[in-house]
Amino acid sequence: MNLRDQPELYRVGRGEQGVLLVQPYKDEILPHWRFATPDKARESSEAIYAMFLDYLAADDFVGADMARKFLQMGFTRSRRYANHRGGKKYDGPVPDDKKGQSGAHGRAELPRQPEDPVKAESARIFKAKWDEAEANEGYAAMKKAWKERLG
């Protein structure tokens, strides 16, 4: 489903919810999303933040919110890899009926490993851009109006 053509179907949701489902934004933003090293995280977060500003300038709230979610996801994934080598946070596979949903789903969290300073720096870089997006007054006004109008 193309939410640029049908933006009224978009719901803000919580956190990163739906980030990989919303087209065409996923295909536009995902190629820029990288966090393996601080240099890649810096380049990625700056590119995605520029897209965020472009979406705002085009009065495209859905695009701006998706870019904000990718910045948030850059932070959370970097932190996961900083805490868990290989990015595996929970013990065991995701239950079949829970695939595509986030959460532990009854699985134990694996112990944290010594922090990976490279991934921790990538997380700090994304967090700064995510905070910058959240603090943008134009975005905040658009988000408030969107929620009042469409939930």
Phi, psi and omega in degrees: 000133181266107183279352171289324178280334181228061185298336181296345178277349183282136173240137186302313179071182182256138173055235184265008185311128175079005187301327182264010182249340190271110180260151003273004187297320179305313182292334179281321188267319186308320180299341181266353189273108180217143181216011187299325179226160177302323178297316178293320179296319180295311180299316181295310183296324178291319178295316181291322178295322176298321177295319177305311180295322178296318178297318178299314181298330179273005182058038181251088182297320182300313178298316179297317181292323177294318178297319177299319179294322177294325175296316178298317181294326175300318177294308186294321180290320177300317179297319180299314179290332176292326183267334185225103179307130182087352176079004181273113185265328185245152180278128176090170182282159174291131177303145183307321183280000180243004180300139181087356178249147178272159176125170183284325180053043177084357180275146178286144175282133178290150180297144177291145178260170176305136185301134175277111185294333179292311180291327178296322177291320175301318179298316179299321180296312179294322181299320180298316180288323176299313178300320179297318178295313180299327182276353181294120184296322178297318178296314181301319179293318179296319181296317179297313180297320180299312181296322179293325183276317189238353179084000000 
